[in-house]
């Protein structure tokens, strides 16, 4: 995999294999889990296979007394235990993604009802805290809106490279995108982070994407090539290809993935039953 970005023969082999195994229908990617505390081999193998081929799987579980325990159990059975201890994490590594009245927390868009543009989770993290997988589970949907969209990040690279190899190459520059440090009360909460958009992850030897469409507090390398390449990337993300997925998760449905590119649409809440999703971020992949 390490030579996919630099050697054309290796890329061609990887591309052919990727296209031969790609999924384009959401119903082919849904797994019913009977008991989240003890997955059947068939359930586990199906999810593992989906994540290996397309980097995501949708699952469904029945009503539980404690959804957080059920999701932690599922994630643990896929080796997802090394979680990101970021701000506002609860329940053994799970964050509650819901509207929050607290001013500091509501400064972060996931805790509002606003739309979120295309991004990978932890794009601001250091290399040592790279997010390689995450889970997202719906406890209760919004009364209106709030659907998720996503695409396998490896397919985005493939599509870009097929259309314009120079664009794909430009986005592998080691200083493509910088996230400035984050300070609160003059205390550094998160250090400056600089890196490429497309790269080979040293730990897993897999092709990864690190990106956000946010325009605030994002710095791109001062280069015409990089600027044009980012515009090409945004144009492709905003299109509807056969490899884009959109789904409004209902209560009991979840997503397991190797940090796919994703976005969220805005929503309207039911005040008596607000939208609540449980999210876990992990430093290792689903293998």
N, C-alpha and C positions, 0 to 999 in steps of 0.2 A: 504493500500500500504506500510505503514511503516515497516511491518513485512515480506515483500517479500524477503528481503535480508537475514533474520535471521531464519524465520520459514518455514519449508519445505511444510507444508500443505497450507499455504498462497501462497507460490511460485507456487505450483502445480495448484492451482485455477487460479492464475493470468496468468500462462503460457498457460493453456487450453483456457482461454478466448482470450488471445493474438493471438494464432495460429488459432482460429476459425474465427477471423475477419481480418486477415492479407491480404494485397494486394500484388500481385506479377507481375501484368501487369500495365505498365505505363498509358495506355489508360484509365484504370479505375479510374485514379487519376487526370484527367484533367477536369477543369471546365471553360466553356465559360462565361465570364462576359459581359453582354450587355452594362451596364452603370456603370463605376467604382465609380461614385459619388452617386449612389443610387442602392445598390445591391438588387436583388430580394431575397425574403425569400428562394426560392429554391436554389439559388446560395450560399447564406450564409450558409444554413443548410448543403449543400453538402461539402463545404470546412471545416466547423466545424467538421462534421462527419469524414472526411478523416484525419484531424489532431488528432482527438480523437483516431482513430483506428490505424493509422500508423505514426502519427506525421508530416505529410506533405501533401501538395496539390499543383498541378500545375494549373495555371490559364492563360487565354488568354484574352486580351482586344484589341479593334480596335485602330487605329492610333489616337493619342491625340495631342492637341496643346501644352500641358505641361504634360509630363509623370510623373514628380515628384509630381505635385498636385494630379494626378490620383492615384498614388501608396500610397501617404500619406492618401488619402481619403479611399482607400480600407483597409489599415492597421488600420485606426481609427475605422472603422466599426467592426473590430474584437477586439477592445479594446487595440490595440497596439499604445499607446501614450507615454508611459514612456520610451523614447529612451536613448541609451547610447551616451553621449556627448563626444565621443573620438576624437582623433586628426583627422583632415581633414573632419569632418562631415559638410555637406552642406544641403540645402533644407529641413528644418524642420526635421532633424534627418537622412537624407539619405546621404550616402557617394557615391562619383562617383568612381567606380572601373574601372580604365582605366590606360593605361601606362602614367607615369608621368616623366617629365625630371628633376623635382626638386630633388636634391640629398637626402635631408632628407626624403622626402616622398617615394622615390624609394628604400630606404633601407627596406621598408616593401613589402614583396613579392606580395601581392594582386595588388599593383600598378606597376607591371612589367608584362612581357609576359611569365614568368616562370611557371612551374608546381607547384602546392601546394599539399602537402601530406594530408593524412586524419587528420581531426581535428574537434573540435567543436568551434564555435565562442566564443571569450572572455574567453578562457581557462586560461588566465593570470589574469583575473579580480578577485577582492576580492569577498567574499561571499555576501557582501552588494550590489555589482554591477554585480551579476550573470546574464548572458545572457540566457534567457529562450525561446526566440523566435527570428527569424529573417526573413526578406523578401529579395529576390533577384530578380531583374527585368531586362530584356534585352532590352535596347534601340537600340543597334546595335551589332551584333555578329562580331567576327573576320573574316578575309577572309579565314582563315584555322585554325582548332583546337579550343581549348578553351571549350570543353565540360565539364559538371559537372557530378560528380558521388556522390551518397549519399546512406545512409542506416539508417533506424530507429535505433537510439542508444539502444532502449529497446530490439530490436531484436538481437543486438550484444551481450548484456548481456545474453539473453535467450540461444543463440547458444553456447556461451562460457560455461555457467553453465551446459547445457545438455551434452556437451562434457567432461568437467572437472570442477566439482564444486569447487575444491581447487583453480583453476586459477581464477575463478570469485570472490571467497572470498578474495584472496590475493589482488585484485585490489580495494577492499573497505577499505583498510588500510588508516587511516586519514592522513598519511604522504607519500603516494605513490609517488606523483609527485609535484615538486617544480619549480616554475618559478622565477628566481632571479629578483631583482629589476632592473628597467631600468633607466639609468642615461643619461642625455644629458647636456654637459657642467658642469658636476659635480652636476647637479640638479636632484633629484629623480622625474622622470615623472610617474613612476608606482612602487608601493611597491612590495616587495616579496610576493608570493602567494603559499601556500602549501595546499594540500588537496588530497582526494581520486580520483580515476577515476570513479568508480561507487558509487552512493550515492542516498539517498532519499532527495529530495529538501524540506526543511521545509515549505516553503511558499505554494507550490502547492501539496505537499504530493505525488509527482510523481517521478519515477525512472529517474535519469539523468546521463549523461556521461560528463566528463570534460577530454579532451585528445587532444594531438597533436603528430604527428609522427616526428616533427622537432627534430633534434639531437643537434642543437646548442642552448645554453642557456636553456637547460632543464636538471633537476636533478631528478633522481629516487632514491627512498630509497635504501640504500646499503644493499641489501638482495638478496640471490639467488632465493628465491621464487618470489619476485617482478620482478626480471630480467626475469625469465622464463615466468612469467605470461604476461609481456609486449610483449615478443616474440610471445606467443600464440595469443595475441590480434592482433598484426601486421599481423601475418600469416592469420588470419581469415578476417581481413579487406581487405587484398590484394587478397583474393580469389573472385570467382564469384559465389555467392549463388543465390537462387531464390529471395532473399530479397534485393539484390544490384540493384540499378538503375543507368543508365547512360543516359544522354540526352544533346544534344546541343541545348540550348535555342535560338529561333529565336526572331526577333524583335516583341515585344508585348506579350511575354511569361514571366511568373514569377513563383517564388516558395515562398510559405508561409509555415513555419514549426516551430516546437518546437525544434529548435537548433539541427537538425539532424547532424550526422557525415557526413562530405563531403570532397571532394577534387576537384581540378581543373587541367585539362590537359593544357600543354603549348599551345601557339597559335602564329600565324603570323598575324600581323595587316595589314589592308589597310590604308596607311598613310592619304588618303583623307577621310576615314570614319572609324576611329579607333573603336575598341571594347569598348563598354560602358555599364556597368551594374550599377543599383542603388541598394544599400544595406542599409537596416534599421536593427538595432539591438535593442532589447527591453528587459526590465527587467521583463516582465510578459509573461505568456503563452497565446496561442490561445485556448480559452475554448468554 
